[in-house]
Amino acid sequence: MMKRVSLVAALAAVLACGGSGAALAADAGDAALKAAIAGSARTPANAARDSARHPYETLTFFGIKPNMTVVELAPGGGWYTEILAPYLRENGKLIAAGNDPQSASEGARRGAARFQQKLDANPAAFGKVEIGAFAPPATYRIAPKGTADMVLTFRNIHNWIPIGEDGMQTLFKQVYDSLKPGGVFGVVEHRLPAGKAQDATASSGYMHEAYVIKLAEGAGFKLAAKSDINANPKDKADHQGGVWALPPTYANKDVERDKYTAIGESDRMTLKFVKP
């Protein structure tokens, strides 16, 4: 089990080392993120996947700071919310933009209710999370224009492809508009090898990295950096049942389960875009 760290102890250690004010500020941010990742707000099942999802390295790559206004698009069950909410609680803001509580879809309303129940169960960690709504192509209650420092989405873009090319362009433009100049759009997505065909709905769950970059640049973003933090060369993206054959889903149940376990979680692109 990951050792829990005390933010106070981490800051004291920095002071004991005689760090300068600038170094202290930088180290404090890292210490706060490490503390959030090791914190009690996280469920054990989620924390157990850190070695596959690399939250510290990923969020550091995107340049997150504890005083930012951050939007998490489609937080799902809250895997990253469990880290982001405590991290941003005191000096920043987290806006969780997922299922619309007012949706005409009963399934979406149920999803929104489950997420809200998760937040309500731990107000000390999640009590300051603001709720938005993100249901493309119709609903984009993300953040007021030009107010977000960072928008993040993790392994979601393939879910939106069925709205079509025009819909995707609108979606990326909505994200662009929500950010301040210099704001960051951080994307993690299952990566399809360039030599394999991506169908119109990304039905395998994998997407071409070049296509995601094209969508972002079409909205005005600049690709600032890419990383292989979440790369997995064992994953060839050729599984029966798509990416969901791999852990943690194991869509094929016990069929070739040992093979999929040996591969591990998916090969993923990690892309940092910036609004000029």
C-alpha positions in Angstrom: 0.0 0.0 0.0 1.3 3.5 -0.8 2.7 5.3 2.2 0.6 8.2 3.3 2.5 11.5 3.4 1.8 14.6 5.5 1.9 17.8 3.6 3.0 19.6 6.8 5.9 17.1 7.2 6.8 17.6 3.5 6.9 21.4 3.9 9.0 21.1 7.1 11.5 18.9 5.3 11.9 21.6 2.6 12.4 24.3 5.2 14.9 22.1 7.1 16.9 21.8 3.9 17.2 25.6 3.7 15.2 26.0 0.5 14.8 29.4 -1.0 11.4 31.1 -1.3 11.1 30.2 -5.0 12.2 26.6 -4.4 9.9 26.3 -1.5 6.9 27.3 -3.6 7.8 24.8 -6.3 8.4 22.0 -3.7 5.3 22.9 -1.8 3.2 22.3 -5.0 4.8 18.9 -5.5 4.3 18.0 -1.9 0.7 19.0 -2.1 0.1 16.8 -5.1 1.9 13.9 -3.5 -0.2 14.3 -0.4 -3.4 14.3 -2.4 -2.4 11.2 -4.3 -1.5 9.4 -1.0 -4.5 10.9 0.8 -7.5 9.3 2.5 -10.0 10.6 0.0 -8.9 7.9 -2.5 -10.5 4.5 -2.7 -8.1 1.6 -2.4 -9.2 0.2 -5.8 -8.4 3.5 -7.5 -5.0 3.9 -5.7 -4.1 0.4 -6.7 -4.0 1.5 -10.3 -1.5 4.3 -9.8 1.3 2.2 -11.4 -0.7 2.0 -14.6 -2.2 5.6 -14.6 0.8 7.6 -13.3 -1.2 10.4 -11.7 1.8 12.3 -10.3 3.8 12.2 -13.5 0.8 13.0 -15.6 -0.5 16.0 -13.7 3.1 17.3 -13.3 3.6 17.1 -17.0 0.4 19.1 -17.6 1.8 21.8 -15.2 -0.9 21.7 -12.6 -0.6 24.1 -9.6 -2.7 24.2 -6.4 -4.0 27.7 -7.1 -5.5 26.9 -10.5 -9.1 26.8 -11.7 -9.3 23.3 -13.3 -12.1 21.7 -15.2 -12.3 17.9 -15.3 -14.4 16.9 -18.3 -16.4 13.6 -17.9 -15.0 12.6 -14.5 -16.9 9.3 -14.6 -16.6 7.6 -11.3 -14.1 10.2 -10.0 -10.8 8.4 -10.3 -8.9 11.7 -10.9 -11.5 13.7 -8.9 -10.2 12.0 -5.7 -6.8 13.6 -6.4 -7.8 16.9 -7.9 -10.4 17.9 -5.3 -8.2 17.8 -2.2 -5.2 19.2 -4.2 -7.2 22.3 -5.3 -9.5 22.6 -2.3 -7.7 25.4 -0.3 -6.3 27.7 -3.0 -7.8 26.7 -6.3 -11.0 25.4 -7.8 -12.2 22.2 -9.3 -15.2 22.2 -11.7 -16.4 18.6 -12.4 -18.3 18.8 -15.7 -19.9 15.4 -16.4 -23.4 14.0 -16.6 -26.1 16.7 -16.5 -28.3 16.4 -13.4 -31.1 18.0 -15.5 -30.7 15.7 -18.5 -33.7 14.3 -20.3 -31.8 11.0 -20.1 -32.6 8.9 -17.1 -29.2 7.2 -17.3 -27.4 10.5 -17.3 -29.4 11.7 -14.3 -28.5 8.5 -12.5 -24.9 9.0 -13.3 -25.0 12.6 -12.1 -26.7 11.4 -8.8 -24.0 8.7 -8.2 -21.2 11.3 -8.7 -22.9 13.7 -6.4 -23.4 11.0 -3.7 -19.6 10.4 -3.9 -18.9 14.0 -3.3 -21.5 14.3 -0.5 -20.0 11.3 1.3 -16.8 13.1 2.0 -17.3 16.9 2.3 -13.9 17.4 3.9 -12.3 16.4 0.6 -15.0 17.1 -2.0 -17.2 19.8 -0.4 -15.8 22.6 -2.6 -16.1 20.9 -5.9 -18.3 22.9 -8.3 -20.6 20.9 -10.6 -20.8 21.7 -14.3 -22.4 19.6 -17.1 -20.8 18.2 -20.2 -23.0 16.3 -22.6 -21.9 16.8 -26.2 -23.3 17.8 -28.6 -25.9 19.8 -26.6 -24.6 20.7 -23.2 -21.4 22.6 -22.4 -21.7 24.0 -18.9 -17.9 23.9 -18.5 -16.7 27.2 -17.1 -17.4 30.9 -18.0 -15.4 32.0 -21.0 -11.7 32.8 -20.3 -11.8 31.7 -16.7 -10.2 28.2 -16.5 -6.4 27.7 -16.1 -6.6 24.1 -17.2 -9.1 21.6 -18.7 -8.3 17.9 -18.3 -9.9 14.8 -19.7 -8.8 11.3 -19.2 -9.6 8.5 -21.7 -12.8 10.0 -22.9 -12.4 11.5 -26.4 -13.4 8.2 -28.1 -16.8 8.4 -26.4 -17.5 11.7 -28.2 -16.6 10.7 -31.8 -20.1 9.6 -32.7 -21.3 13.2 -32.6 -19.5 13.7 -35.9 -16.8 16.0 -37.3 -18.7 19.2 -36.9 -19.7 18.2 -33.3 -16.1 17.5 -32.4 -15.0 20.8 -33.7 -17.6 22.6 -31.6 -16.6 20.5 -28.6 -12.9 21.4 -28.8 -13.9 25.1 -29.4 -16.0 25.1 -26.3 -13.0 23.9 -24.3 -10.8 26.5 -26.0 -13.2 29.3 -25.1 -13.4 28.3 -21.5 -9.6 28.7 -21.0 -7.6 31.8 -20.2 -4.9 32.8 -22.7 -2.0 30.5 -21.8 -4.4 27.9 -20.4 -3.7 24.2 -20.8 -5.9 21.5 -22.3 -4.5 18.1 -21.0 -5.5 15.0 -22.8 -4.9 11.3 -22.0 -6.4 8.9 -24.5 -6.0 5.3 -25.7 -3.7 5.3 -28.7 -4.3 3.5 -32.0 -1.2 2.7 -34.0 -0.9 4.9 -37.0 -0.9 1.9 -39.3 -4.3 0.7 -38.1 -7.6 2.1 -39.3 -9.8 4.2 -37.0 -13.5 3.7 -37.8 -15.9 6.6 -37.8 -17.1 5.9 -34.2 -13.7 4.8 -32.7 -15.6 1.7 -31.6 -12.4 0.0 -30.3 -11.8 2.8 -27.8 -8.5 3.6 -29.5 -7.8 6.8 -31.5 -5.0 8.0 -33.7 -2.8 10.6 -31.9 -2.6 12.6 -35.1 -6.4 12.9 -35.2 -6.6 14.2 -31.7 -3.9 16.8 -32.4 -5.8 17.8 -35.6 -9.0 18.4 -33.6 -7.2 20.5 -31.0 -5.3 22.5 -33.5 -8.4 23.1 -35.5 -9.9 24.8 -32.5 -6.9 27.1 -32.1 -4.8 25.2 -29.7 -1.0 24.7 -30.0 0.6 21.4 -29.2 3.0 22.3 -26.4 4.4 18.8 -25.6 3.6 15.1 -25.8 4.8 12.5 -23.4 5.1 8.7 -23.2 4.3 8.7 -19.4 1.3 6.5 -20.1 2.8 4.5 -23.0 2.6 0.7 -23.0 4.5 -0.9 -25.9 2.9 -4.3 -25.0 -0.5 -3.1 -26.1 -0.9 -3.5 -29.9 -4.6 -2.4 -29.9 -5.7 -5.5 -31.6 -7.9 -7.1 -29.0 -11.3 -8.8 -29.4 -13.6 -6.3 -27.7 -11.3 -3.4 -28.1 -9.5 -1.6 -25.3 -12.1 -3.0 -22.8 -10.5 -6.5 -23.1 -7.6 -5.1 -21.1 -7.6 -4.6 -17.3 -9.3 -3.3 -15.4 -12.5 -4.1 -17.4 -11.7 -7.6 -18.8 -14.6 -7.4 -21.2 -13.9 -11.0 -22.4 -14.2 -12.3 -18.8 -11.9 -15.3 -18.5 -11.1 -15.7 -22.2 -7.3 -15.1 -22.5 -7.4 -13.3 -19.2 -3.8 -14.1 -18.4 -2.7 -12.6 -21.8 -4.5 -9.4 -21.1 -3.2 -9.2 -17.6 0.4 -9.6 -18.9 -0.3 -6.7 -21.3 -1.6 -4.4 -18.6 -3.6 -1.3 -19.2 -3.8 0.4 -22.6 -1.1 2.3 -24.5 -2.1 6.0 -24.1 -1.1 9.3 -25.6 -0.5 12.1 -23.2 -0.8 15.5 -24.9 -0.5 19.0 -23.6 -2.2 21.8 -25.6 -2.0 25.5 -24.9 -4.3 28.3 -25.8 -2.1 31.1 -27.2 
